[in-house]
């Protein structure tokens, strides 16, 4: 029973993280998405929280304890796809290299 409860909690946490990530990605591309498809409460991303390519790659590399030269092409592609947005990079980095030993790392 405890194991099932832990699995359900992990599933709910992952669903929340995916929703936050999806909304953050959408906020970066706010002006390029049909307004009818956007959630009513979504606002454009703060430009101070969106990095350029080099800053974004440095940020994600730092988040996972690496450097830009060691990032795989897939990691660089993921960073580009999420628009180098700070919070989205943090979420992806935490999924790839979680701080907690209880969480299972995910691949890019």
Contact map, one row per residue, 1 for C-alpha under 8 A:
111110000000000000000000000000000000000000000000000000000000000000000000000000000000000000000000000000000000
111111000000000000000000000000000000000000000000000000000000000000000000000000000000000000000000000000000000
111111100000000000000000000000000000000000000000000000000000000000000000000000000000000000000000000000000000
111111110000000000000000000000000000000000000000000000000000000000000000000000000000000000000000000000000000
111111111000000000000000000000000000000000000000000000000000000000000000000000000000000000000000000000000000
011111111100000000000000000000000000000000000000000000000000000000000000000000000000000000000000000000000000
001111111110000000000000000000000000000000000000000000000000000000000000000000000000000000000000000000000000
000111111111000000000000000000000000000000000000000000000000000000000000000000000000000000000000000000000000
000011111111100000000000000000000000000000000000000000000000000000000000000000000000000000000000000000000000
000001111111110000000000000000000000000000000000000000000000000000000000000000000000000000000000000000000000
000000111111111000000000000000000000000000000000000000000000000000000000000000000000000000000000000000000000
000000011111111100000000000000000000000000000000000000000000000000000000000000000000000000000000000000000000
000000001111111110000000000000000000000000000000000000000000000000000000000000000000000000000000000000000000
000000000111111111000000000000000000000000000000000000000000000000000000000000000000000000000000000000000000
000000000011111111100000000000000000000000000000000000000000000000000000000000000000000000000000000000000000
000000000001111111110000000000000000000000000000000000000000000000000000000000000000000000000000000000000000
000000000000111111111000000000000000000000000000000000000000000000000000000000000000000000100000000000000000
000000000000011111111100000000000000000000000000000000000000000000000000000000000000000000000000000000000000
000000000000001111111110000000000000000000000000000000000000000000000000000000000000000000000000000000000000
000000000000000111111111000000000000000000000000000000000000000000000000000000000000000000000000000000000000
000000000000000011111111100000000000000000000000000000000000000000000000000000000000001100100000000000000000
000000000000000001111111110000000000000000000000000000000000000000000000000000000000000000000000000000000000
000000000000000000111111111000000000000001000000000000000000000000000000000000000000000000000000000000000000
000000000000000000011111111100000000000000001000000000000000000000000000000000000000101100000000000000000000
000000000000000000001111111110000000000000000000000000000000000000000000000000000110100100000000000000000000
000000000000000000000111111111001000010000000000000000000000000000000000000000000000000000000000000000000000
000000000000000000000011111111000000000001111000000000000000000000000000000000000000000000000000000000000000
000000000000000000000001111111000000000000011000010000000000000000000000000000000110100000000000000000000000
000000000000000000000000111111111000000000010000000000000000000000000000000000000010000000000000000000000000
000000000000000000000000011111111000000000111000000000000000000000000000000000000000000000000000000000000000
000000000000000000000000000011111000000000010000000000000000000000000000000000000000000000000000000000000000
000000000000000000000000000011111100000000000000000000000000000000000000000000000000000000000000000000000000
000000000000000000000000010011111110110000000000000000000000000000000000000000000000000000000000000000000000
000000000000000000000000000000011111110000000000000000000000000000000000000000000000000000000000000000000000
000000000000000000000000000000001111110000000000000000000000000000000000000000000000000000000000000000000000
000000000000000000000000000000000111110000000000000000000000000000000000000000000000000000000000000000000000
000000000000000000000000000000001111111000000000000000000000000000000000000000000000000000000000000000000000
000000000000000000000000010000001111111101000000000000000000000000000000000000000000000000000000000000000000
000000000000000000000000000000000000111111000000000000000000000000000000000000000000000000000000000000000000
000000000000000000000000000000000000011111000000000000000000000000000000000000000000000000000000000000000000
000000000000000000000000000000000000001111100000000000000000000000000000000000000000000000000000000000000000
000000000000000000000010001000000000011111110000000000000000000000000000000000000000000000000000000000000000
000000000000000000000000001001000000000011111000000000000000000000000000000000000000000000000000000000000000
000000000000000000000000001111100000000001111100000000000000000000000000000000000000000000000000000000000000
000000000000000000000001001101000000000000111110110000000000000000000000000000000000000000000000000000000000
000000000000000000000000000000000000000000011111110000000000000000000000000000000000000000000000000000000000
000000000000000000000000000000000000000000001111110000000000000000000000000000000000000000000000000000000000
000000000000000000000000000000000000000000000111111000000000000000000000000000000000000000000000000000000000
000000000000000000000000000000000000000000001111111000000000000000000000000000000000111000000000000000000000
000000000000000000000000000100000000000000001111111100010000000000000000000000000011110000000000000000000000
000000000000000000000000000000000000000000000001111111110000000000000000000000000011110000000000000000000000
000000000000000000000000000000000000000000000000011111110000000000000000000000000001000000000000000000000000
000000000000000000000000000000000000000000000000001111111000000000000000000000010001000000000000000000000000
000000000000000000000000000000000000000000000000001111111100000000000000000000000000000000000000000000000000
000000000000000000000000000000000000000000000000001111111110000000000000000000000000000000000000000000000000
000000000000000000000000000000000000000000000000011111111111000000000000000000100001110010000000000000000000
000000000000000000000000000000000000000000000000000011111111100000010000000100100001000000000000000000000000
000000000000000000000000000000000000000000000000000001111111110000110000000000000000000000000000000000000000
000000000000000000000000000000000000000000000000000000111111111000000000000000000000010010000000000000000000
000000000000000000000000000000000000000000000000000000011111111100000000000000100000000011001000000000000000
000000000000000000000000000000000000000000000000000000001111111111110010000000000000000000000000000000000000
000000000000000000000000000000000000000000000000000000000111111111100000000000000000000000000000000000000000
000000000000000000000000000000000000000000000000000000000011111111000000000000000000000001001100100000000000
000000000000000000000000000000000000000000000000000000000001111111000000000000000000000000001101100000000000
000000000000000000000000000000000000000000000000000000000000111111100000000000000000000000000000000000000000
000000000000000000000000000000000000000000000000000000000000111111110110000000000000000000000000000000000000
000000000000000000000000000000000000000000000000000000000100110011111110000000000000000000000000000000000000
000000000000000000000000000000000000000000000000000000001100100001111110000000000000000000000000000000000000
000000000000000000000000000000000000000000000000000000000000000000111110000000000000000000000000000000000000
000000000000000000000000000000000000000000000000000000000000000001111111000000000000000000000000000000000000
000000000000000000000000000000000000000000000000000000000000100001111111101100000000000000000000000000000000
000000000000000000000000000000000000000000000000000000000000000000000111111100000000000000000000000000000000
000000000000000000000000000000000000000000000000000000000000000000000011111110000000000000000000000000000000
000000000000000000000000000000000000000000000000000000000000000000000001111111000000000000000000000000000001
000000000000000000000000000000000000000000000000000000000000000000000011111111100000000000000000000000000001
000000000000000000000000000000000000000000000000000000001000000000000011111111110000000000000000000000000000
000000000000000000000000000000000000000000000000000000000000000000000000111111111000000000000000000000000000
000000000000000000000000000000000000000000000000000000000000000000000000011111111100000000000000000000000001
000000000000000000000000000000000000000000000000000000011001000000000000001111111111000010000000000000000000
000000000000000000000000000000000000000000000000000010000000000000000000000111111111000000000000000000000000
000000000000000000000000000000000000000000000000000000000000000000000000000011111111000000000000000000000000
000000000000000000000000100100000000000000000000000000000000000000000000000001111111100110000000000000000000
000000000000000000000000100110000000000000000000011000000000000000000000000000111111100000000000000000000000
000000000000000000000000000000000000000000000000011110011000000000000000000000111111110110000000000000000000
000000000000000000000001100100000000000000000000111000010000000000000000000000000111111110000000000000000000
000000000000000000000000000000000000000000000000111000010010000000000000000000000001111111000000000000000000
000000000000000000001001000000000000000000000000100000000000000000000000000000000000111111100000000000000000
000000000000000000001001100000000000000000000000000000000000000000000000000000000101111111110000000000000000
000000000000000000000000000000000000000000000000000000010011000000000000000000100101111111111000000000000000
000000000000000000000000000000000000000000000000000000000001001000000000000000000000011111111100000000000000
000000000000000010001000000000000000000000000000000000000000000000000000000000000000001111111110000000000000
000000000000000000000000000000000000000000000000000000000000000000000000000000000000000111111111000000000000
000000000000000000000000000000000000000000000000000000000001001100000000000000000000000011111111110000000000
000000000000000000000000000000000000000000000000000000000000001100000000000000000000000001111111111000000000
000000000000000000000000000000000000000000000000000000000000000000000000000000000000000000111111110000001100
000000000000000000000000000000000000000000000000000000000000000100000000000000000000000000011111110000001111
000000000000000000000000000000000000000000000000000000000000001100000000000000000000000000001111111000001100
000000000000000000000000000000000000000000000000000000000000000000000000000000000000000000001111111110111000
000000000000000000000000000000000000000000000000000000000000000000000000000000000000000000000100111110100000
000000000000000000000000000000000000000000000000000000000000000000000000000000000000000000000000011111100000
000000000000000000000000000000000000000000000000000000000000000000000000000000000000000000000000011111110000
000000000000000000000000000000000000000000000000000000000000000000000000000000000000000000000000000111110000
000000000000000000000000000000000000000000000000000000000000000000000000000000000000000000000000011111111000
000000000000000000000000000000000000000000000000000000000000000000000000000000000000000000000000010011111100
000000000000000000000000000000000000000000000000000000000000000000000000000000000000000000000011110000111110
000000000000000000000000000000000000000000000000000000000000000000000000000000000000000000000011100000011111
000000000000000000000000000000000000000000000000000000000000000000000000000000000000000000000001000000001111
000000000000000000000000000000000000000000000000000000000000000000000000011001000000000000000001000000000111
